[in-house]
Amino acid sequence: MLRSARKTLDTVAGHNEDAAISIMRAAESLGDELLRQQLYRVIHRLNQDAAELRLLRDALGVEERRLA
């Protein structure tokens, strides 16, 4: 069960990072500076969430080793 949870967390983190890259490309082509800044904040949150998901995944790995 923990292995499956770790894999899911890693997958979601990867999706967040992929989305952040796509949004970054779109933001770079915008002429609207206000919208660009809003998208940059979204990108930042996606990357922060991905990092937190990976920390949680790693913590589950430690727990998994304790149970083994």
Phi, psi and omega in degrees: 000316180296323179298319179295319178296318179298317180295319179296316178299318180294320179296314180295319177299317178297321177295320177299316180294319177297317179297319180299320179295317179297318180293322178299316179298318179294317182298324182295336182265001182277145174267344182275106184295322180297314178296321178300316179295322176297318179293324177297323176294321176297317179301315180300315179296319178300317179291322176296316178298319179299317179296319179293321176298320179291324175297318178296317177303314180296321178296323177293328177296321177295317179296321180297319179292327178294324182283340183286000000 
